[in-house]
Amino acid sequence: MLVTGGGGLVGSRVVRLLTAVGAAPVVLDRMDAYPHPVRALFGLDEGTEIVLGDVREAATVRALVRGADYVIHAAAYADVAACTRKPAVAFAANVAGTQTVLQEILTARTVRRLVFVSSASVYGDGAGGVAEFAEDRPMHPISVYANSKAWGEQQVRLMLVGSGTDYTVLRYFSVYGDPQVPKPGSHSWMVACLSMRAHLGLPLLLNGGGHQVRDMVHVEDVVRATVLALVADRAAGRTVNVGTGIATSVRAIAQRIAAHYPGTRLVDAPRPPGDPLGGYAATTRSRELLGWRPHIAVADGIDRYVAWLRANPTAIPAWLSADRAVA
Protein backbone atom coordinates (compact mmCIF):
# COMPACT_ATOMS: atom_id res chain seq x y z
CA MET A 1 0.00 0.00 0.00
CA LEU A 2 1.32 3.41 -0.99
CA VAL A 3 0.51 6.71 0.76
CA THR A 4 1.83 9.76 -1.08
CA GLY A 5 2.17 12.73 1.22
CA GLY A 6 2.29 10.30 4.13
CA GLY A 7 4.49 12.61 6.18
CA GLY A 8 1.88 15.35 6.58
CA LEU A 9 -0.82 15.98 9.16
CA VAL A 10 -3.45 13.69 7.65
CA GLY A 11 -1.07 11.34 5.83
CA SER A 12 0.99 10.49 8.91
CA ARG A 13 -2.11 9.63 10.91
CA VAL A 14 -3.49 7.58 8.03
CA VAL A 15 -0.25 5.62 8.00
CA ARG A 16 -0.43 5.02 11.75
CA LEU A 17 -4.03 3.80 11.53
CA LEU A 18 -3.25 1.52 8.60
CA THR A 19 -0.32 0.07 10.51
CA ALA A 20 -2.50 -0.47 13.58
CA VAL A 21 -4.99 -2.57 11.58
CA GLY A 22 -2.26 -4.76 10.11
CA ALA A 23 -1.47 -3.07 6.78
CA ALA A 24 2.07 -2.29 5.63
CA PRO A 25 1.92 1.23 4.18
CA VAL A 26 4.88 2.78 2.35
CA VAL A 27 5.23 6.56 2.50
CA LEU A 28 6.36 8.69 -0.44
CA ASP A 29 7.02 12.24 0.70
CA ARG A 30 9.53 15.04 0.12
CA MET A 31 9.39 15.71 3.89
CA ASP A 32 10.05 19.40 3.29
CA ALA A 33 6.62 20.92 3.88
CA TYR A 34 7.59 21.81 7.45
CA PRO A 35 10.93 22.54 9.14
CA HIS A 36 12.42 19.57 10.98
CA PRO A 37 11.36 20.53 14.54
CA VAL A 38 7.76 20.71 13.35
CA ARG A 39 7.97 17.64 11.13
CA ALA A 40 9.07 15.56 14.10
CA LEU A 41 5.70 16.25 15.76
CA PHE A 42 3.88 14.17 13.15
CA GLY A 43 5.50 11.06 14.61
CA LEU A 44 5.60 8.33 12.00
CA ASP A 45 6.36 4.96 13.57
CA GLU A 46 9.99 3.88 13.49
CA GLY A 47 9.12 0.80 11.46
CA THR A 48 7.38 2.72 8.68
CA GLU A 49 9.06 2.52 5.29
CA ILE A 50 9.61 6.10 4.12
CA VAL A 51 10.85 6.93 0.64
CA LEU A 52 12.13 10.47 0.30
CA GLY A 53 11.00 11.56 -3.12
CA ASP A 54 8.64 13.56 -5.29
CA VAL A 55 5.44 12.34 -6.92
CA ARG A 56 6.72 13.84 -10.19
CA GLU A 57 9.61 11.35 -10.25
CA ALA A 58 8.18 8.71 -12.55
CA ALA A 59 10.80 6.06 -11.80
CA THR A 60 10.27 6.37 -8.05
CA VAL A 61 6.49 6.29 -8.34
CA ARG A 62 6.69 3.36 -10.76
CA ALA A 63 8.74 1.25 -8.37
CA LEU A 64 6.38 1.93 -5.46
CA VAL A 65 3.13 1.49 -7.38
CA ARG A 66 4.23 -1.89 -8.73
CA GLY A 67 4.27 -3.20 -5.18
CA ALA A 68 0.99 -1.60 -4.12
CA ASP A 69 -2.55 -2.91 -4.18
CA TYR A 70 -3.98 0.35 -2.83
CA VAL A 71 -2.86 3.97 -3.20
CA ILE A 72 -3.87 7.04 -1.20
CA HIS A 73 -2.74 10.10 -3.12
CA ALA A 74 -2.53 12.87 -0.53
CA ALA A 75 0.66 14.59 -1.71
CA ALA A 76 -0.03 18.19 -2.73
CA TYR A 77 1.06 21.78 -2.43
CA ALA A 78 -1.84 22.40 -0.08
CA ASP A 79 -1.42 26.01 1.05
CA VAL A 80 -4.09 28.10 -0.71
CA ALA A 81 -2.25 31.40 -0.36
CA ALA A 82 1.10 29.89 -1.37
CA CYS A 83 -0.47 28.36 -4.49
CA THR A 84 -1.73 31.82 -5.43
CA ARG A 85 1.75 33.28 -4.96
CA LYS A 86 3.50 30.41 -6.74
CA PRO A 87 1.15 28.92 -9.35
CA ALA A 88 4.01 27.17 -11.16
CA VAL A 89 4.86 25.25 -7.99
CA ALA A 90 1.19 24.38 -7.51
CA PHE A 91 1.01 23.15 -11.10
CA ALA A 92 4.12 21.00 -10.69
CA ALA A 93 3.00 19.37 -7.46
CA ASN A 94 -0.75 19.11 -7.86
CA VAL A 95 -1.14 18.66 -11.62
CA ALA A 96 2.07 17.11 -12.90
CA GLY A 97 2.45 15.03 -9.74
CA THR A 98 -1.09 13.66 -9.96
CA GLN A 99 -0.63 12.87 -13.64
CA THR A 100 2.51 10.88 -12.85
CA VAL A 101 0.72 8.85 -10.17
CA LEU A 102 -2.20 8.11 -12.49
CA GLN A 103 0.03 7.11 -15.38
CA GLU A 104 2.06 4.72 -13.24
CA ILE A 105 -1.10 3.17 -11.80
CA LEU A 106 -2.33 2.48 -15.33
CA THR A 107 1.02 1.04 -16.34
CA ALA A 108 1.38 -1.21 -13.28
CA ARG A 109 -2.14 -2.69 -13.36
CA THR A 110 -1.69 -3.85 -9.76
CA VAL A 111 -3.70 -1.21 -7.89
CA ARG A 112 -7.19 -2.19 -6.81
CA ARG A 113 -8.27 1.28 -5.65
CA LEU A 114 -6.96 4.83 -5.59
CA VAL A 115 -8.22 7.28 -2.99
CA PHE A 116 -7.64 10.79 -4.33
CA VAL A 117 -7.58 13.51 -1.70
CA SER A 118 -9.37 16.58 -3.01
CA SER A 119 -10.81 19.62 -1.30
CA ALA A 120 -14.11 21.36 -0.68
CA SER A 121 -12.45 24.43 -2.20
CA VAL A 122 -13.51 23.09 -5.63
CA TYR A 123 -17.07 24.25 -4.83
CA GLY A 124 -16.07 27.93 -4.69
CA ASP A 125 -18.49 30.35 -3.04
CA GLY A 126 -22.10 29.58 -2.29
CA ALA A 127 -24.65 31.96 -3.79
CA GLY A 128 -27.06 33.79 -1.51
CA GLY A 129 -25.34 33.19 1.82
CA VAL A 130 -24.26 30.02 3.58
CA ALA A 131 -24.50 27.10 1.19
CA GLU A 132 -24.74 23.36 1.57
CA PHE A 133 -22.26 21.78 -0.82
CA ALA A 134 -23.49 18.49 -2.25
CA GLU A 135 -21.18 16.35 -4.36
CA ASP A 136 -23.24 16.77 -7.52
CA ARG A 137 -22.96 20.56 -7.32
CA PRO A 138 -20.91 21.96 -10.25
CA MET A 139 -17.33 22.80 -9.36
CA HIS A 140 -16.48 26.51 -9.40
CA PRO A 141 -12.92 26.94 -8.07
CA ILE A 142 -11.87 30.48 -7.18
CA SER A 143 -8.21 29.85 -6.28
CA VAL A 144 -5.19 28.28 -7.94
CA TYR A 145 -5.19 25.52 -5.33
CA ALA A 146 -8.88 24.75 -5.91
CA ASN A 147 -8.38 24.76 -9.65
CA SER A 148 -5.56 22.23 -9.36
CA LYS A 149 -7.74 19.95 -7.25
CA ALA A 150 -10.67 20.25 -9.66
CA TRP A 151 -8.33 19.23 -12.50
CA GLY A 152 -7.06 16.29 -10.45
CA GLU A 153 -10.57 15.02 -9.83
CA GLN A 154 -11.47 15.17 -13.51
CA GLN A 155 -8.23 13.49 -14.53
CA VAL A 156 -8.77 10.65 -12.06
CA ARG A 157 -12.15 9.96 -13.63
CA LEU A 158 -10.93 10.27 -17.21
CA MET A 159 -7.97 7.95 -16.75
CA LEU A 160 -9.31 5.30 -14.37
CA VAL A 161 -12.85 4.64 -15.59
CA GLY A 162 -12.77 1.21 -17.19
CA SER A 163 -9.11 0.68 -16.32
CA GLY A 164 -9.55 -2.06 -13.75
CA THR A 165 -8.55 0.28 -10.91
CA ASP A 166 -11.37 1.62 -8.77
CA TYR A 167 -11.17 5.12 -7.36
CA THR A 168 -12.81 7.25 -4.70
CA VAL A 169 -12.49 11.04 -4.57
CA LEU A 170 -12.65 12.58 -1.10
CA ARG A 171 -13.37 16.27 -0.70
CA TYR A 172 -11.96 17.31 2.66
CA PHE A 173 -13.54 20.32 4.30
CA SER A 174 -11.53 22.40 6.82
CA VAL A 175 -9.20 19.96 8.56
CA TYR A 176 -7.79 20.91 11.97
CA GLY A 177 -6.29 19.30 15.06
CA ASP A 178 -2.95 18.80 16.73
CA PRO A 179 -0.12 18.84 15.81
CA GLN A 180 -1.17 21.16 12.98
CA VAL A 181 1.16 24.16 12.62
CA PRO A 182 0.47 27.23 10.41
CA LYS A 183 2.75 28.46 7.64
CA PRO A 184 3.80 32.08 7.07
CA GLY A 185 1.61 34.13 4.77
CA SER A 186 -1.21 31.61 4.84
CA HIS A 187 -4.88 32.12 5.66
CA SER A 188 -5.49 28.39 6.08
CA TRP A 189 -5.09 26.35 9.30
CA MET A 190 -7.10 28.91 11.23
CA VAL A 191 -7.49 26.95 14.49
CA ALA A 192 -3.73 26.47 14.71
CA CYS A 193 -2.86 30.02 13.67
CA LEU A 194 -5.42 31.77 15.86
CA SER A 195 -4.61 29.56 18.86
CA MET A 196 -0.91 30.26 18.56
CA ARG A 197 -1.46 33.99 18.18
CA ALA A 198 -3.67 34.02 21.27
CA HIS A 199 -1.06 32.00 23.17
CA LEU A 200 1.54 34.63 22.28
CA GLY A 201 -0.72 37.52 23.31
CA LEU A 202 -1.19 38.71 19.73
CA PRO A 203 -4.51 39.96 18.31
CA LEU A 204 -6.57 37.53 16.27
CA LEU A 205 -6.83 38.85 12.70
CA LEU A 206 -10.21 38.08 11.16
CA ASN A 207 -9.94 38.26 7.37
CA GLY A 208 -13.11 39.72 5.94
CA GLY A 209 -14.36 40.34 9.47
CA GLY A 210 -14.55 36.60 10.12
CA HIS A 211 -17.94 36.31 8.44
CA GLN A 212 -16.84 33.42 6.26
CA VAL A 213 -18.03 30.01 7.39
CA ARG A 214 -16.15 26.75 7.50
CA ASP A 215 -17.13 23.14 8.03
CA MET A 216 -14.46 22.22 10.57
CA VAL A 217 -13.63 18.52 10.61
CA HIS A 218 -11.12 17.09 13.06
CA VAL A 219 -8.09 15.29 11.65
CA GLU A 220 -8.96 12.11 13.57
CA ASP A 221 -12.34 11.98 11.85
CA VAL A 222 -10.76 12.72 8.45
CA VAL A 223 -8.34 9.83 8.88
CA ARG A 224 -11.14 7.37 9.62
CA ALA A 225 -13.03 8.47 6.51
CA THR A 226 -9.92 8.14 4.36
CA VAL A 227 -9.19 4.59 5.46
CA LEU A 228 -12.83 3.59 5.08
CA ALA A 229 -12.75 4.90 1.49
CA LEU A 230 -10.12 2.29 0.66
CA VAL A 231 -12.43 -0.62 1.37
CA ALA A 232 -16.04 0.60 1.12
CA ASP A 233 -17.51 -1.20 -1.90
CA ARG A 234 -20.22 1.40 -2.49
CA ALA A 235 -17.67 4.22 -2.65
CA ALA A 236 -16.06 2.88 -5.83
CA GLY A 237 -16.23 5.49 -8.57
CA ARG A 238 -17.83 8.05 -6.28
CA THR A 239 -17.00 11.50 -4.94
CA VAL A 240 -17.63 11.90 -1.22
CA ASN A 241 -17.54 14.92 1.08
CA VAL A 242 -15.62 14.60 4.33
CA GLY A 243 -17.23 17.19 6.57
CA THR A 244 -19.56 17.51 9.54
CA GLY A 245 -22.49 19.23 7.85
CA ILE A 246 -22.19 22.13 10.32
CA ALA A 247 -21.22 25.68 9.34
CA THR A 248 -19.11 27.59 11.85
CA SER A 249 -18.08 31.21 11.28
CA VAL A 250 -14.43 32.16 11.48
CA ARG A 251 -15.41 34.73 14.10
CA ALA A 252 -17.05 32.05 16.26
CA ILE A 253 -13.86 29.98 16.05
CA ALA A 254 -11.81 32.98 17.15
CA GLN A 255 -14.18 33.69 20.02
CA ARG A 256 -13.93 30.11 21.26
CA ILE A 257 -10.14 30.34 21.22
CA ALA A 258 -10.12 33.80 22.83
CA ALA A 259 -12.18 32.45 25.73
CA HIS A 260 -9.13 30.39 26.72
CA TYR A 261 -6.94 33.52 26.72
CA PRO A 262 -8.71 36.41 28.50
CA GLY A 263 -7.86 39.81 27.07
CA THR A 264 -7.29 38.55 23.54
CA ARG A 265 -8.33 41.16 20.95
CA LEU A 266 -10.18 40.35 17.73
CA VAL A 267 -9.22 42.65 14.84
CA ASP A 268 -10.92 42.80 11.44
CA ALA A 269 -8.64 42.53 8.40
CA PRO A 270 -9.19 42.51 4.61
CA ARG A 271 -10.35 39.29 3.03
CA PRO A 272 -7.51 37.91 0.87
CA PRO A 273 -7.96 36.74 -2.74
CA GLY A 274 -9.02 33.12 -3.05
CA ASP A 275 -10.46 32.96 0.47
CA PRO A 276 -13.96 31.54 -0.06
CA LEU A 277 -17.05 32.67 1.81
CA GLY A 278 -17.52 28.98 2.49
CA GLY A 279 -20.29 26.56 3.23
CA TYR A 280 -20.87 23.18 4.80
CA ALA A 281 -20.88 19.59 3.61
CA ALA A 282 -23.85 17.55 2.52
CA THR A 283 -23.26 14.36 4.49
CA THR A 284 -25.62 11.80 2.98
CA ARG A 285 -22.95 10.11 0.87
CA SER A 286 -20.39 9.88 3.66
CA ARG A 287 -22.98 8.17 5.86
CA GLU A 288 -24.40 5.87 3.21
CA LEU A 289 -21.30 5.02 1.16
CA LEU A 290 -18.61 5.04 3.86
CA GLY A 291 -20.67 4.36 6.98
CA TRP A 292 -18.89 7.38 8.46
CA ARG A 293 -19.94 10.08 10.90
CA PRO A 294 -17.69 12.60 12.64
CA HIS A 295 -17.11 12.00 16.33
CA ILE A 296 -15.45 15.25 17.47
CA ALA A 297 -17.49 18.46 17.74
CA VAL A 298 -15.72 21.65 16.75
CA ALA A 299 -15.88 23.16 20.25
CA ASP A 300 -14.30 20.04 21.73
CA GLY A 301 -11.72 19.93 18.96
CA ILE A 302 -10.69 23.53 19.56
CA ASP A 303 -10.42 22.90 23.30
CA ARG A 304 -8.25 19.85 22.60
CA TYR A 305 -5.97 21.87 20.33
CA VAL A 306 -5.52 24.62 22.92
CA ALA A 307 -4.73 22.03 25.59
CA TRP A 308 -2.16 20.41 23.29
CA LEU A 309 -0.61 23.79 22.51
CA ARG A 310 -0.26 24.65 26.18
CA ALA A 311 1.51 21.33 26.70
CA ASN A 312 3.69 21.86 23.61
CA PRO A 313 4.46 25.59 23.32
CA THR A 314 7.70 24.85 21.45
CA ALA A 315 5.51 23.88 18.48
CA ILE A 316 4.95 27.59 17.80
CA PRO A 317 7.13 28.40 14.76
CA ALA A 318 9.87 31.00 15.03
CA TRP A 319 8.32 33.26 12.40
CA LEU A 320 5.14 33.56 14.46
CA SER A 321 7.01 34.17 17.70
CA ALA A 322 8.87 36.95 15.87
CA ASP A 323 5.52 38.70 15.30
CA ARG A 324 5.22 39.11 19.07
CA ALA A 325 8.59 40.79 19.20
CA VAL A 326 7.48 43.51 16.78
CA ALA A 327 3.91 43.81 18.05
Order of alpha helices (4+ residues) and beta strands (2+ residues): beta-alpha-beta-alpha-beta-alpha-beta-alpha-alpha-alpha-beta-beta-alpha-beta-beta-alpha-beta-beta-beta-alpha-beta-beta-alpha-beta-beta-alpha-alpha-alpha
